Amino acid sequence: MSVLDRIALVLVIIGALNWGAIGIFDFNLVSWICGGATMIARIIYTLVGLAGIWSISLLFREAPEKRIDTSIE
């Protein structure tokens, strides 16, 4: 898993937790953190959305084969 994959996964998890907070508590964590700065919130939402699109590719990738060292020293 590349660094970009991990960043995308973290952003998707943040987005999922935010949506969970909105659904359960009617509390928007991103807006609260930004303190009403809508431009910053929009940038965060855009990054989370792009991370979600990137994460779709994770579904269709094959896992790398693990190499087993069978050499005897």
N, C-alpha and C positions, 0 to 999 in steps of 0.2 A: 504494500500500500504506500503510495507516494505521499509526500508532504502536502500536496494540493488536495489529495483525497481526504487526508486527515483534517485539514482546515475546513473543507466542505462539510465533512461529517459533524464537526463541532458546531458550525453555523446552522446546520439543519437541526441539531439537537437544541440549540438555543431557540430557534424558531418554533420548534415543537413545544418546548416548555412555555414559551410566551403564549402560544395558542391555547395550551392547557390552562394557564392562569386566566386567560380571557374567558374561556368557557366555564371554568369552575368558579372563579372568584370575581369575574367581571373587572379584572385588573390587568392593564397593559403595561408590562414590565419595561418594554422598550421606550414607550412614551414617558414613563416615570423616570427612567434613567436619563433620558434626554432633556427632561425638564421643560417640555413644551417646544423645544427646538425641532420643528417639523422637518427641516431640511436634513438634519442629522438622522432623524428617525427614518426618513425616506431612503437615505443611503443604506442604513442598516437593513431595512426591509428588502431593498434591491439586492444587497449582498446575500441575504438569506435565500431569496428567490433564485439567484444564480447558483448558489450552492446546491439547492434542491434540484435544479436542472442538471448540474454536474453529477450529482449523486445517482441520477437515473442510469448513468453509464456504469456504475458499480454493479448494477443488477445483471448486466450482460457480459461482464468480464469473467474469464475463466480464472480460477485460483491457480497461482503458480505451483508447479509440482515441487514437492519437498524432496531434496536430494538426501539420500542416505549414504553415509560414508561407509563403504564395506571394505576399505583397505585395511590390511593388517600390518602393523608396524613392528 
